[in-house]
């Protein structure tokens, strides 16, 4: 059994997945993290997913690829995906790769929750 990479919280019909790892740079942990997020989308009750990165200080390109896969799955399952709490250094990678225009990204959980309203 893999270890939990996310902590799940619910606010109304919004599922909040808090990323527990401070660094998303190891392929195995990224795979587990991505699988756990995708499993949330496979739960038909999860149509509003907020992924929090408030603890994350580093994210590799493999983690970005996992997010692109998650985004594709969200669209296929008609779910809304919002990211929040991304460190400034990581945001720079989102800007360089133009992923900041692909994802809805908010400063923190509260802003993310308000976006669903």
N, C-alpha and C positions, 0 to 999 in steps of 0.2 A: 504494500500500500504506500502510495506516495504521500509526502507530508503536505499539509494544507499550505498553499501559497497565497490564498486570499481569505479574508474574513468577511462574512456576509452580514449585512444589516438590511433591514427593510424600513422604508419610510412610506407609508401608504402603499401604493402600487409600484413604487420605485425600489429596485434592488440595487444596493450599493455594495460593490466588491472592492474592499480595501486591500491593496497589494501589500503583503507582509515583508517581502524581501527588500533590503536596502539597495541591493545591486541585482539587476536582471542582466547577468552577463554569462551565465553558465547554461549551456544548451539543454541539459536535463531539467534544470529548474524552470527554464523558459518554456520548455515543452509541457511540463506539469502545470505551470501557471496558465498557459494558453488553453490547455485541455479543460482545466477547471472553469475558466471563463466561458468557453464554448458549451460546457455542460449546463451552465446557467441558462443559456439561450435555448437549449433543448427542452428546458422546463417551460411548458406552454404558458405558465403564469408569469414568466419574466418577459415583459415587452418594453420595459423601461430599465435600462442598465446604465448605471453610473460607475465608472471604474476610477478609483482614487489612487493617485501615485504620491500622496503626501509624505510617505516614508522613503520613497525611492530616490537615491542620489545618483545612480548610474544605470543606464539602459543601453544594451548593445543593439546592433542592427538586427540581430535575430529576434529580439523582443519587439522591435518595430515591425518586422515581418509577421510576427504572431498577432500584433494588433491589426494589421491589414487583413489577415485571415478572419479575425474576430469581427471586423467591420463588414466583411463580405457575408459572413454567417448571420449577422444582425439584419442586414438588408434582406437576405433570403427568408428570414423568419419574421419579417415585418416588425422588428424591434427597433427601438431608438437607443443609440449608443452615445454616451457623452463621457468624455475624459475630464478629470480635474486634478488639481494639486501637483502639476508637473513643474519640477525644478527648472530654474532659468537655463541652466546648462543643457538640460535635456530638451527644453523648448527650442534651443538653437538648432538641434538636430532635426526637430520637426519642421522648422522654418527652411533649413537647407534642402531637405528632401521634399518640401512643399506639402508635407503631411498635415501641416497646420490648416491647410485649405480643404483637406479630406475629412478631418475629424472636427466635431464640435468640442472645443476645449474651454473649460472654465477655471477660474482661479482656485476655487475650493469647493467642498461638498455643498455648502449652502447655495452658492451660485449655480452649481449643477442642478440641484433639486428645483430651484426656481425656474430653470430653463424648461423643465418638463411641464410646468403649469400652463 
